């Protein structure tokens, strides 16, 4: 099991931002994700996954458009959205699984 798999299988919820360097809307996500991280602290992990560098994961999770955000908890997808999401929208779905 690699590091990514270890994170998404764990007890701490993980927000994964599937993105690409060339994607304009993807550039809007870092400040939003920072706001989410500042709010949840150590109660959740935020990871960025470059679909160009990790095509197998993009395929595995059926990433059709970017950015796509997926919240994992104990290996399960608890929320998924394609397109830019607000911090409040992400937090709404993250708070359901935060211990």
N, C-alpha and C positions, 0 to 999 in steps of 0.2 A: 504494500500500500504506500503510495507516495504522499507527499506533504499535503497536496490539495485534497486527496481522498480522505486523509486523516482529519483534516479540518472539517469537511462537510459531514463526516460521520460522527463528529463529536457532540457533546452535550451543549456546547455553546453555539447559538445560532450564527450562521454565516451569511452575509450578504455578498454575492458575487456579481461584479459589474463586468459583463462581457463587452469588450470594446475593441476598437482598432485605432491606431495612431492617426490615420487619415480621415477618420469620421468626425465631421463637424459637431453634431449634437453630443457626441461622446465627451467632447471637451467641456461641456456644461456640468458633467457629473462630479468631478473632484471636489468642488466646494460644497456641493450638496451632500456628498458622502462624508466629508469632514464634519459637517454639521450633525449628521447622524451619529458619527463616532463620538463627537464631543458630548452628545446627549446620552448615549448608551454606555460609553466607557468600555470597561472590560467585560461587560455582559454580552457583547456580540463582537464578531470579527468581521472585518470588511476586506475583501480581496478583489483585485482587478485581474481579469483574464483576457489577455490579448488574443483575439481569435485568429490573427494571422500567424502568431507564434505557437498557438496551441489548437490547431485545426481538429484534432481528435476530440477534444472536449467540446468544441463548438458543435461538432457533428453529434456527439453523444447526447447533448442536451438540446438538440434541435434548434440551434440558434439560427434564425432566418434573417433577422435584422438587428442592428446594433444602434444604440446601446440596448442590451437586454439585461435586466436585473433579476436575479433569482435569490430567494431566501431559502437556505437549507437549514434543517434542524434534525439531528440524528439520522442523516442520510436521506431524509425526505424533503421534497420541494413543498414548502408551505405557501409560497407566493411567487409569482412570476409576472414580469411586465416588460414589454418591448417599448422602447422610447424613453425619453427623459421623464424621471419621476421626481416629485418634490420630496424634501426631507420629511415632511409630515406624513405623506403617503407611505414612504418606506417605514417610518417609525410606527405607524398604525398597524402594519402587518408584522413588524418585528416584535412589538410589545406583546403580541399574542403568545409568543414562544419564549420570551425572555424569562429566565428563572428569577 
